[in-house]
Amino acid sequence: MVLLSSGRRGLMIVPSLVAVVVAALAVTAPRGADAYKNYTVGDDKGWYNGLTLPGVDYKAWADGKNFSLGDFLSE
């Protein structure tokens, strides 16, 4: 706990402490760009549409990925 004194030096502690806390939060907070990833299912071979045989082993494709909550899968 920061104690304020009646002197001018004591009043300078609070803004300095706030600046240190804000800087620490900015460094440790996750970045928005790193929060999710976009994946194209099957990479360049695409997604099986039901009319043709799949040209990709989706299990092998998925095994090479580390999916996280918030990731996007697209065709």
N, C-alpha and C positions, 0 to 999 in steps of 0.2 A: 504494500500500500504506500502510495506517495503522500507524504505529509507536506502541506503547504506552510511555509513560514510567512511571517509578515514582511520579510525582505523581498527585494526584487529578484534575487537569485532563486528563491523558492517558487516563484511564479513561472520561471523559465523551465522548470522540471516537467511540468505537465505537457507543453507542446512538444518537447523533446521525446517524452515517453510515447505520446501519440504517434509521432513520426516513426519511432522504432517499431511499434506494433503494426502500423500500416505497412511498413517495408517488409516485415517478417511475413505478414499475410500475403502480400503480393508475390513473394518468392515461393511460398509453399502452396499457393492455390493452383489447382489444375487449370491448364490452358484450354480454352474452348476448342481449338483446332485439334487437340489431342484427345478430346473427350469421346469422339466416335470416329468410325471409319466407314467408308463406302466400299462394298464388295460387289463385283459383277459375278454372279453365279456361273461357274464353269469357265471363268476368265474369257479368253477370246473365242472359245467354242460355244459359249452361250448356254441357254436353258433348254431342256427337252420340252417340246411343245405337244407331244402326244401323237403327232402325225408321222414322225420319223424316229428311228432308233437314236438314243442319246449318243453323242459323239464324245462324251467325257465321263470319267468315273467320278461321280460326285462325292463318294466317300473319300477317295484319295484327295480330291480337291479340298474338301472340308478339313481333312486331317492336317493339311499344311497351313491352316489359319488359326488364329487365336481370337475368337469372337468374344465380344463384351456387350453388356447391356447398353443399348443405344446405337449399336452398329446398324447400318442399312444394307439390305440385300436387294439387288436389282437384277433384271434379266439381261 
